[in-house]
Amino acid sequence: MAALDVTHAGPVTRVTLNRPEVRNAFDEPLIEQLTAWAESVKVSGPARVAILQGAGKVFCAGADLAWMSKMVGYSEAENLRDARAAGRMFEALNRLPIPLLGRVHGAALGGGAGLAAVCDIVVTADDAVFGFTEAKLGIVPAVISPFTVAKIGVSAARELFLTAARFSASRAMEIGLVHRVVRQADLDATIDAVVGELLTSAPEAIAGAKALIARVAFQEPSAVGEVAAETIARHRVSSEGQDGMRAFLDKRKAPWAQ
């Protein structure tokens, strides 16, 4: 059985962590497969939205125990190689040119919470549990830290990285890790509604917006003003931009929103 199950339905791709027997915990094959999928996605491809979810009762419980047992015997160089592979996976997901929508249920712990951090939009069941639990094991949430701190901020990271405490879905929403908290029974309907909204936005504009956010985040306006101006000018004269603006002026739907 593949560690990752990828299915397609029109413009929507579902990416399922498929190791329910170990609560979808990470190991080398899952990391490799998730990286390969993320690096294969193109803005011009058939997929316009990706949904990241977990099979079984839990979204992702972090690192697999068998994998961790190998880490204990790794040298520092071997651990460095291992960490770089995980970092490449998170970076590939973070740079995905299409929207990545997280569907979280059960628990998102350690690297699972890191997955939530690299999703553009996260919808979670109200009884889900989150946690950056690494310090309880004597280690640090280092690989996920660039993405997590950018998502939840320094203050929340100081509390949650150091205590390694588990926290609720409502707390996750409060700190910006997730965006919508709903009953488990409403999870899929909410996901479908968000997908519907995303499909009304132009694919190249979404890719451009994601790239722009990464470029301007935490920068002084004066340092990125020219980047912002060049970006809007480029998109205004693109075929997509021309189609979208003309559709708006003509009071009709844009081609991608039919």
Backbone bond lengths (Angstrom), bond angles and torsions (degrees), N, CA, C in turn:
res aa  C-N    CA-C-N  psi(-1)  N-CA   C-N-CA  omega(-1)  CA-C   N-CA-C  phi
1 M - - - 1.461 - - 1.521 109.67 -
2 A 1.327 116.92 130.55 1.458 121.25 -179.26 1.526 110.19 -67.78
3 A 1.313 115.81 142.78 1.459 120.39 178.90 1.522 111.56 -69.67
4 L 1.334 115.90 -21.35 1.459 121.84 -178.54 1.521 108.39 -130.12
5 D 1.319 115.87 130.64 1.463 121.62 179.42 1.525 108.19 -114.02
6 V 1.323 116.69 117.65 1.464 121.84 -178.61 1.520 108.88 -115.40
7 T 1.339 115.86 121.44 1.457 120.94 179.35 1.521 109.56 -126.48
8 H 1.327 115.18 156.09 1.463 120.70 -176.34 1.525 110.04 -126.82
9 A 1.312 116.00 137.45 1.462 122.36 174.12 1.520 106.98 -137.54
10 G 1.334 116.39 94.00 1.459 120.10 -175.49 1.517 110.20 63.17
11 P 1.345 117.47 -127.63 1.471 120.30 -177.86 1.521 114.19 -83.93
12 V 1.335 117.42 3.17 1.468 121.07 -174.88 1.533 110.06 -110.16
13 T 1.320 116.13 126.93 1.463 122.51 175.45 1.519 109.24 -108.91
14 R 1.341 115.85 131.44 1.462 120.85 174.70 1.519 109.04 -105.23
15 V 1.297 115.27 125.47 1.460 122.05 -178.86 1.525 106.73 -114.25
16 T 1.323 115.52 110.17 1.465 120.58 -172.90 1.518 111.24 -110.89
17 L 1.320 116.54 121.50 1.455 121.21 170.34 1.525 105.67 -67.24
18 N 1.330 116.17 117.93 1.464 120.08 -165.69 1.526 112.44 -116.71
19 R 1.335 115.27 53.33 1.467 120.63 176.11 1.535 108.39 -129.58
20 P 1.323 117.54 57.75 1.464 119.46 -173.65 1.518 113.87 -61.68
21 E 1.333 117.46 -24.96 1.458 120.34 -178.15 1.527 112.04 -67.71
22 V 1.343 117.17 -20.18 1.469 121.25 176.17 1.521 110.37 -122.46
23 R 1.332 115.95 28.55 1.471 122.96 176.87 1.521 111.87 58.48
24 N 1.337 114.57 35.83 1.472 122.24 176.85 1.522 112.78 57.18
25 A 1.313 115.49 34.80 1.458 120.54 178.97 1.530 110.49 -71.03
26 F 1.320 115.23 151.94 1.459 121.73 -179.49 1.524 112.05 -73.54
27 D 1.321 115.74 140.47 1.460 122.95 162.81 1.532 106.59 -142.62
28 E 1.326 116.96 -179.00 1.468 119.32 -175.11 1.528 113.36 -59.23
29 P 1.347 120.12 -46.26 1.465 118.99 -179.90 1.524 113.41 -61.04
30 L 1.332 117.51 -40.74 1.466 119.61 179.37 1.521 110.36 -64.35
31 I 1.318 117.19 -42.96 1.462 120.74 178.36 1.523 110.52 -61.63
32 E 1.318 117.11 -45.06 1.466 121.09 179.69 1.528 111.54 -61.99
33 Q 1.317 116.82 -44.53 1.457 120.52 -177.41 1.525 111.79 -69.20
34 L 1.319 117.00 -39.70 1.459 120.32 178.92 1.525 111.03 -67.87
35 T 1.320 116.74 -37.82 1.468 121.10 176.41 1.519 110.55 -64.21
36 A 1.325 116.65 -47.61 1.467 120.71 -179.03 1.521 111.27 -60.51
37 W 1.328 116.69 -41.68 1.471 118.37 177.94 1.518 110.99 -63.26
38 A 1.330 117.00 -50.01 1.467 120.59 -176.59 1.526 111.63 -60.05
39 E 1.320 116.87 -39.79 1.463 120.01 -177.98 1.525 112.24 -74.78
40 S 1.334 117.47 -13.15 1.468 120.71 179.85 1.523 112.83 -88.51
41 V 1.328 117.81 -13.22 1.466 120.95 -173.78 1.523 110.26 -77.81
42 K 1.326 115.61 131.52 1.464 122.45 179.15 1.520 109.48 -121.38
43 V 1.328 116.53 149.17 1.457 119.96 179.27 1.520 111.31 -64.64
44 S 1.330 117.34 -26.80 1.461 121.77 -178.50 1.524 112.52 -90.46
45 G 1.329 117.35 3.20 1.456 121.13 -177.80 1.518 112.33 -79.83
46 P 1.329 117.07 179.55 1.468 120.66 -177.72 1.526 114.04 -70.52
47 A 1.330 117.35 -26.46 1.465 120.26 -177.82 1.519 110.75 -81.06
48 R 1.327 116.70 129.54 1.459 121.43 177.04 1.527 112.41 -110.65
49 V 1.327 116.39 -19.09 1.464 122.35 177.61 1.526 107.64 -143.74
50 A 1.338 116.59 140.64 1.464 121.03 174.59 1.517 108.99 -120.82
51 I 1.329 115.57 136.26 1.463 122.19 176.74 1.524 107.51 -110.59
52 L 1.326 116.46 122.72 1.463 122.10 178.08 1.518 108.42 -101.38
53 Q 1.331 116.91 123.44 1.452 121.13 -175.75 1.523 110.35 -144.46
54 G 1.328 115.71 173.48 1.449 120.66 179.45 1.518 111.28 -122.35
55 A 1.332 116.76 141.13 1.457 121.38 176.28 1.530 110.02 -77.23
56 G 1.321 116.46 152.07 1.455 120.02 176.28 1.510 113.10 81.41
57 K 1.334 116.17 -146.55 1.465 121.66 -169.83 1.520 114.53 -91.44
58 V 1.338 117.58 -8.63 1.466 120.99 -171.80 1.527 109.85 -137.28
59 F 1.325 116.82 142.30 1.460 121.47 175.40 1.520 110.29 -65.85
60 C 1.337 117.70 -62.41 1.465 121.58 177.67 1.517 109.54 -165.49
61 A 1.331 115.84 125.12 1.464 121.76 -175.45 1.524 113.16 -94.80
62 G 1.341 118.16 11.26 1.460 119.37 178.18 1.509 112.82 97.09
63 A 1.308 116.99 -135.87 1.464 121.55 -174.96 1.523 111.27 -85.89
64 D 1.320 115.43 140.55 1.459 122.74 177.36 1.535 109.70 -69.52
65 L 1.338 116.35 139.79 1.466 120.29 -177.74 1.529 112.26 -62.69
66 A 1.334 116.79 -38.97 1.468 119.34 178.73 1.518 110.89 -64.84
67 W 1.326 116.03 -37.98 1.463 120.91 177.58 1.527 109.70 -65.92
68 M 1.338 115.85 -44.09 1.464 119.59 178.96 1.516 111.66 -62.26
69 S 1.332 117.13 -36.20 1.469 119.41 -179.42 1.521 110.89 -64.49
70 K 1.340 117.03 -30.74 1.472 120.13 175.17 1.523 110.71 -72.26
71 M 1.341 116.29 -37.87 1.470 120.21 -178.92 1.520 111.89 -59.73
72 V 1.326 115.47 -35.14 1.462 119.46 -177.97 1.524 111.26 -56.66
73 G 1.335 116.05 -33.48 1.455 120.17 -179.25 1.511 114.49 -94.29
74 Y 1.343 117.55 -0.64 1.466 120.59 -179.14 1.526 111.39 -71.62
75 S 1.321 115.56 148.02 1.463 120.33 168.85 1.533 107.94 -75.88
76 E 1.332 116.56 170.80 1.463 119.25 177.73 1.531 110.63 -61.51
77 A 1.337 117.17 -38.19 1.467 120.83 179.18 1.526 110.98 -64.92
78 E 1.321 116.94 -40.12 1.463 120.37 178.22 1.525 110.79 -67.57
79 N 1.322 116.40 -38.48 1.456 119.81 176.57 1.525 111.29 -65.75
80 L 1.330 116.32 -35.74 1.459 120.31 178.20 1.525 110.62 -64.08
81 R 1.318 117.27 -43.27 1.463 121.51 177.47 1.525 110.84 -61.45
82 D 1.316 115.12 -44.28 1.454 121.60 -179.79 1.525 111.00 -62.96
83 A 1.320 117.35 -45.30 1.465 121.84 -179.08 1.526 111.33 -66.29
84 R 1.331 116.69 -37.33 1.468 119.32 178.58 1.527 111.24 -64.15
85 A 1.329 116.80 -36.01 1.470 120.15 178.08 1.521 110.15 -64.80
86 A 1.328 116.85 -43.59 1.462 120.00 177.94 1.529 110.57 -65.04
87 G 1.330 116.16 -40.76 1.456 119.97 178.97 1.517 112.24 -62.24
88 R 1.331 116.46 -38.29 1.458 120.53 177.02 1.525 110.96 -62.37
89 M 1.322 116.61 -38.64 1.466 120.40 178.38 1.532 110.93 -62.84
90 F 1.325 117.26 -50.57 1.462 119.91 -179.51 1.523 111.36 -62.52
91 E 1.316 117.06 -38.66 1.469 120.46 178.82 1.516 110.97 -65.01
92 A 1.333 117.33 -42.05 1.464 120.61 179.43 1.523 110.83 -63.28
93 L 1.315 116.92 -41.51 1.468 120.32 177.49 1.522 110.75 -66.71
94 N 1.316 116.82 -40.20 1.459 121.44 -179.07 1.528 111.75 -64.81
95 R 1.334 117.02 -32.13 1.471 122.16 -176.62 1.525 112.83 -94.88
96 L 1.314 117.59 7.09 1.457 121.23 -178.97 1.534 109.98 -52.61
97 P 1.344 118.44 131.70 1.468 119.91 -175.97 1.524 114.00 -80.77
98 I 1.342 117.63 -3.53 1.452 121.44 175.48 1.523 108.38 -116.03
99 P 1.332 118.47 161.63 1.465 119.65 179.85 1.520 111.37 -62.87
100 L 1.317 115.59 135.67 1.463 122.25 175.50 1.526 107.08 -110.36
101 L 1.316 115.14 114.85 1.461 122.36 -176.06 1.521 109.05 -106.58
102 G 1.327 116.56 119.73 1.458 120.61 -179.16 1.521 111.58 -90.63
103 R 1.332 115.86 130.71 1.475 122.17 175.58 1.523 106.38 -111.93
104 V 1.336 116.60 103.04 1.463 120.84 -171.74 1.521 110.29 -109.07
105 H 1.322 114.71 130.57 1.469 121.04 174.63 1.524 108.00 -142.21
106 G 1.305 116.31 159.96 1.465 120.37 176.59 1.513 112.77 73.44
107 A 1.310 116.69 -83.68 1.462 120.75 -177.89 1.524 110.42 -157.81
108 A 1.321 114.77 147.57 1.470 122.86 172.05 1.524 105.76 -133.85
109 L 1.321 115.90 99.47 1.457 121.22 -172.53 1.516 110.65 -120.37
110 G 1.336 117.16 147.34 1.459 121.16 178.47 1.508 111.04 54.73
111 G 1.333 115.88 -121.06 1.451 120.01 178.83 1.514 113.08 -62.39
112 G 1.343 117.38 -24.09 1.462 120.45 175.34 1.514 111.44 -65.24
113 A 1.333 116.76 -39.84 1.460 120.45 173.99 1.527 110.13 -66.88
114 G 1.342 116.05 -32.18 1.464 119.98 174.51 1.514 111.94 -63.15
115 L 1.334 117.13 -36.48 1.462 120.10 175.79 1.522 110.62 -62.09
116 A 1.324 116.72 -41.60 1.463 119.50 176.99 1.530 110.58 -59.89
117 A 1.323 116.02 -35.92 1.459 120.13 -177.96 1.525 113.12 -67.05
118 V 1.342 118.02 -29.50 1.462 119.57 -178.63 1.521 112.54 -92.68
119 C 1.337 117.46 -3.56 1.467 119.68 174.40 1.524 109.68 -78.66
120 D 1.320 116.35 143.43 1.464 120.66 178.34 1.520 111.54 -69.32
121 I 1.314 115.72 -41.25 1.460 122.12 -179.87 1.521 107.03 -136.18
122 V 1.325 116.56 134.29 1.460 121.08 179.68 1.518 109.42 -123.85
123 V 1.328 115.08 126.03 1.456 122.39 172.25 1.520 107.17 -110.79
124 T 1.319 116.89 128.82 1.456 119.75 -175.77 1.519 111.99 -129.68
125 A 1.311 115.69 148.92 1.456 121.12 171.74 1.530 108.97 -68.90
126 D 1.331 115.84 145.98 1.465 119.37 -173.55 1.522 114.13 -69.12
127 D 1.329 117.40 -15.11 1.465 119.59 178.30 1.528 113.04 -100.64
128 A 1.329 117.28 8.98 1.462 120.57 178.74 1.524 110.50 -71.17
129 V 1.335 115.16 152.60 1.465 122.22 -179.17 1.523 108.58 -120.13
130 F 1.329 115.57 139.35 1.459 122.06 -179.03 1.524 109.40 -121.91
131 G 1.336 115.98 161.10 1.451 118.86 175.41 1.510 112.76 179.88
132 F 1.328 115.45 137.62 1.467 121.97 169.55 1.526 105.30 -97.55
133 T 1.313 115.48 83.68 1.470 122.02 -161.90 1.530 114.26 -92.81
134 E 1.300 117.84 6.28 1.468 121.04 -171.19 1.529 113.89 -59.99
135 A 1.326 117.78 -39.63 1.468 119.38 -176.50 1.526 112.52 -62.28
136 K 1.329 117.28 -24.26 1.465 120.01 175.78 1.526 110.84 -64.76
137 L 1.342 116.55 -21.96 1.466 121.69 -179.43 1.532 111.64 -100.07
138 G 1.323 116.20 4.48 1.455 119.23 -179.14 1.511 113.88 82.38
139 I 1.318 116.93 14.14 1.467 120.85 177.98 1.527 109.17 -122.13
140 V 1.309 116.98 -170.66 1.465 122.54 -170.95 1.529 109.15 -131.75
141 P 1.343 119.17 142.79 1.468 121.06 175.98 1.531 110.95 -77.14
142 A 1.318 115.07 60.09 1.463 120.79 -168.93 1.523 113.31 -75.18
143 V 1.328 117.80 -47.93 1.465 120.71 -174.42 1.523 111.00 -63.92
144 I 1.332 116.65 -36.87 1.463 119.72 -178.78 1.527 112.46 -85.05
145 S 1.328 117.93 -8.27 1.468 120.67 -171.33 1.535 114.52 -60.96
146 P 1.354 121.08 -40.12 1.467 118.14 -179.31 1.525 112.34 -60.73
147 F 1.320 116.31 -36.54 1.463 121.03 -177.01 1.527 110.84 -81.45
148 T 1.325 115.88 -37.73 1.459 120.26 -177.29 1.518 112.07 -72.35
149 V 1.319 117.55 -45.59 1.463 120.18 179.58 1.527 110.16 -63.23
150 A 1.335 116.86 -37.56 1.471 119.95 176.70 1.524 111.00 -63.46
151 K 1.326 116.75 -30.94 1.459 120.99 -176.90 1.525 112.46 -83.85
152 I 1.326 117.85 -45.54 1.467 119.84 -171.40 1.524 113.39 -105.53
153 G 1.331 118.24 -10.66 1.450 120.99 179.24 1.519 113.56 88.52
154 V 1.314 114.95 163.87 1.463 121.34 -175.35 1.523 112.04 -68.18
155 S 1.323 117.57 -40.93 1.461 119.88 -175.91 1.521 111.72 -62.53
156 A 1.325 117.12 -49.08 1.468 120.24 179.30 1.522 110.96 -65.07
157 A 1.341 116.86 -37.72 1.460 119.90 179.00 1.527 110.71 -63.39
158 R 1.328 117.27 -39.66 1.467 119.78 179.24 1.532 110.85 -60.26
159 E 1.305 116.04 -42.90 1.464 118.78 179.55 1.527 111.44 -69.52
160 L 1.329 116.80 -51.62 1.461 120.67 -167.92 1.523 113.33 -81.36
161 F 1.322 118.20 -30.22 1.464 119.90 174.57 1.527 110.56 -69.85
162 L 1.332 116.53 -38.61 1.471 119.59 -173.89 1.522 112.26 -80.04
163 T 1.324 117.43 -40.84 1.462 119.35 177.81 1.524 111.58 -77.10
164 A 1.335 116.42 -26.36 1.469 122.47 -174.35 1.528 111.24 55.68
165 A 1.336 115.59 25.17 1.460 120.58 -176.05 1.522 110.94 -77.09
166 R 1.305 115.49 148.61 1.460 120.57 172.22 1.525 108.36 -77.64
167 F 1.324 115.70 148.79 1.459 119.22 -178.93 1.518 110.33 -142.55
168 S 1.313 114.81 162.93 1.457 121.87 -170.81 1.525 112.61 -82.11
169 A 1.317 114.74 168.84 1.464 120.86 176.01 1.529 110.66 -62.64
170 S 1.335 116.97 -37.70 1.470 118.98 179.58 1.517 111.04 -66.17
171 R 1.319 117.37 -37.06 1.478 120.65 175.69 1.519 110.09 -67.46
172 A 1.334 117.08 -38.68 1.466 120.41 177.34 1.518 111.26 -61.02
173 M 1.315 116.67 -37.76 1.466 120.07 177.45 1.520 110.90 -70.91
174 E 1.307 116.66 -38.09 1.464 121.64 -179.78 1.528 111.70 -59.62
175 I 1.334 117.16 -36.82 1.468 120.39 -177.76 1.529 112.52 -93.92
176 G 1.323 117.65 -0.10 1.460 120.22 175.63 1.512 115.30 90.08
177 L 1.329 117.98 7.66 1.465 119.65 178.74 1.526 110.69 -72.66
178 V 1.329 116.55 -34.52 1.460 121.41 176.35 1.527 108.55 -125.80
179 H 1.338 115.29 165.84 1.461 119.72 -173.40 1.517 114.60 -116.22
180 R 1.323 116.90 -27.75 1.463 120.46 179.13 1.522 108.81 -140.20
181 V 1.329 114.88 133.43 1.459 122.19 178.03 1.526 107.48 -117.86
182 V 1.335 116.51 121.29 1.460 121.08 -175.78 1.524 109.91 -136.32
183 R 1.313 115.87 166.58 1.465 119.46 173.93 1.529 109.43 -63.68
184 Q 1.314 116.55 150.52 1.464 120.98 178.36 1.529 110.55 -52.93
185 A 1.328 116.59 -39.93 1.461 120.64 -178.13 1.524 112.46 -65.56
186 D 1.324 116.96 -21.30 1.465 121.27 -177.85 1.526 113.07 -101.74
187 L 1.321 116.50 3.00 1.462 120.88 -173.01 1.527 111.55 -60.88
188 D 1.315 117.74 -51.45 1.462 120.22 -175.65 1.517 112.46 -69.54
189 A 1.328 117.85 -37.10 1.465 120.24 177.78 1.523 110.46 -64.03
190 T 1.331 116.41 -37.64 1.465 120.00 178.32 1.518 110.96 -68.68
191 I 1.317 116.14 -41.18 1.465 120.66 175.86 1.525 109.89 -58.32
192 D 1.328 116.79 -46.57 1.465 120.77 -179.48 1.526 111.26 -60.83
193 A 1.326 117.03 -39.08 1.460 120.47 179.23 1.529 111.53 -65.35
194 V 1.334 116.69 -41.31 1.468 120.35 178.10 1.525 110.30 -65.97
195 V 1.333 116.90 -42.09 1.466 120.30 177.29 1.527 109.83 -58.82
196 G 1.330 117.04 -43.25 1.458 120.59 178.64 1.519 112.13 -58.38
197 E 1.327 116.60 -41.32 1.467 120.41 177.39 1.525 111.10 -65.24
198 L 1.324 116.57 -43.07 1.465 120.32 -178.47 1.525 111.58 -63.63
199 L 1.323 116.90 -34.55 1.462 120.04 -178.44 1.524 113.08 -73.48
200 T 1.332 117.19 -9.03 1.467 119.23 174.27 1.526 111.62 -88.05
201 S 1.331 116.91 -7.56 1.466 121.17 177.24 1.523 109.74 -96.31
202 A 1.318 116.51 146.75 1.461 121.70 -174.96 1.527 111.46 -72.62
203 P 1.338 117.89 136.47 1.470 120.96 -176.15 1.525 114.41 -57.48
204 E 1.327 118.31 -47.88 1.460 119.76 -178.55 1.524 111.09 -69.43
205 A 1.333 116.60 -32.00 1.464 119.77 177.02 1.525 110.52 -67.13
206 I 1.335 117.26 -39.22 1.462 120.37 176.68 1.524 110.51 -62.57
207 A 1.332 116.23 -46.99 1.469 119.63 178.98 1.524 110.54 -60.54
208 G 1.334 115.85 -41.70 1.458 119.82 179.22 1.512 112.07 -65.84
209 A 1.337 117.06 -39.33 1.465 120.59 179.07 1.525 111.42 -65.48
210 K 1.336 116.39 -41.64 1.465 119.51 178.84 1.530 110.72 -62.98
211 A 1.327 116.39 -43.41 1.462 120.14 179.56 1.524 110.83 -65.16
212 L 1.333 116.22 -37.76 1.463 120.32 -179.32 1.523 111.21 -67.60
213 I 1.330 116.88 -42.22 1.469 119.91 178.12 1.524 110.55 -57.35
214 A 1.334 115.98 -45.76 1.471 119.82 179.79 1.526 111.17 -62.64
215 R 1.327 116.10 -33.87 1.475 120.23 -176.65 1.531 112.00 -76.02
216 V 1.336 117.63 -38.71 1.464 119.51 -171.87 1.521 113.95 -96.86
217 A 1.326 117.94 -11.79 1.463 120.17 -177.22 1.524 111.64 -57.49
218 F 1.318 115.20 132.90 1.473 123.55 175.81 1.532 113.46 63.89
219 Q 1.332 116.73 18.05 1.460 120.54 177.61 1.529 110.07 -103.69
220 E 1.319 116.61 153.01 1.456 120.50 172.31 1.526 108.75 -68.39
221 P 1.347 118.18 140.54 1.468 120.12 179.40 1.521 113.44 -52.55
222 S 1.319 116.91 -37.19 1.464 119.67 -178.62 1.526 112.16 -66.76
223 A 1.340 116.58 -23.87 1.461 120.23 -177.67 1.515 112.70 -81.66
224 V 1.328 116.33 -21.49 1.473 119.53 -175.02 1.524 112.54 -124.51
225 G 1.327 117.46 8.24 1.457 120.13 -179.18 1.517 112.73 -60.45
226 E 1.322 116.51 -40.51 1.461 119.55 -179.00 1.527 110.86 -69.84
227 V 1.328 116.99 -36.57 1.463 120.80 175.88 1.524 110.10 -60.33
228 A 1.333 116.20 -43.97 1.461 120.55 179.85 1.523 111.25 -64.24
229 A 1.337 116.67 -42.52 1.464 120.14 179.69 1.523 111.37 -64.35
230 E 1.321 116.52 -44.09 1.467 120.41 179.13 1.521 111.18 -63.22
231 T 1.334 116.03 -36.79 1.466 120.02 -179.03 1.519 111.55 -64.99
232 I 1.335 117.79 -48.13 1.469 119.51 -178.05 1.522 110.83 -68.55
233 A 1.329 117.09 -36.31 1.467 119.34 178.64 1.522 110.95 -63.63
234 R 1.336 116.01 -42.07 1.465 120.58 179.89 1.520 111.58 -64.40
235 H 1.327 116.61 -41.82 1.462 119.49 -178.69 1.528 112.25 -73.77
236 R 1.320 117.94 -30.15 1.468 119.85 178.73 1.525 112.12 -65.17
237 V 1.324 116.66 -34.99 1.472 118.96 -177.61 1.528 112.50 -93.59
238 S 1.327 117.62 -3.74 1.462 119.93 177.98 1.524 109.55 -69.79
239 S 1.328 116.47 160.09 1.467 119.60 179.47 1.521 110.34 -61.60
240 E 1.328 116.39 -37.18 1.458 120.03 179.13 1.528 110.88 -65.70
241 G 1.315 116.07 -44.50 1.455 120.05 179.08 1.521 112.02 -63.81
242 Q 1.310 116.74 -42.10 1.465 120.72 177.82 1.527 110.95 -62.42
243 D 1.331 116.51 -44.91 1.463 120.72 179.01 1.523 111.17 -61.82
244 G 1.315 116.44 -43.63 1.463 120.39 -177.13 1.514 112.66 -67.45
245 M 1.326 117.35 -44.39 1.466 119.88 -179.16 1.529 111.27 -68.17
246 R 1.327 116.97 -39.55 1.469 119.56 178.59 1.528 111.13 -67.00
247 A 1.335 117.15 -38.06 1.457 120.33 177.44 1.527 110.72 -62.63
248 F 1.327 116.23 -40.49 1.461 120.11 178.39 1.527 110.82 -63.75
249 L 1.315 116.36 -45.51 1.475 120.05 -179.22 1.524 111.56 -66.80
250 D 1.319 116.32 -31.75 1.477 120.60 179.82 1.524 112.33 -87.00
251 K 1.333 117.06 0.58 1.477 123.03 179.65 1.537 111.61 57.95
252 R 1.337 114.73 47.51 1.463 120.41 176.32 1.520 108.12 -135.05
253 K 1.332 115.98 165.96 1.465 120.49 179.27 1.518 110.91 -71.36
254 A 1.333 115.49 145.21 1.461 120.84 173.78 1.533 109.36 -69.95
255 P 1.321 118.20 156.14 1.483 120.84 -176.33 1.519 114.17 -55.99
256 W 1.337 118.21 -36.11 1.469 121.19 -176.32 1.529 112.20 -79.53
257 A 1.328 118.21 -10.22 1.463 121.71 -176.12 1.527 112.42 -107.46
258 Q 1.336 117.10 17.63 1.483 120.20 -177.12 1.522 110.46 -69.37
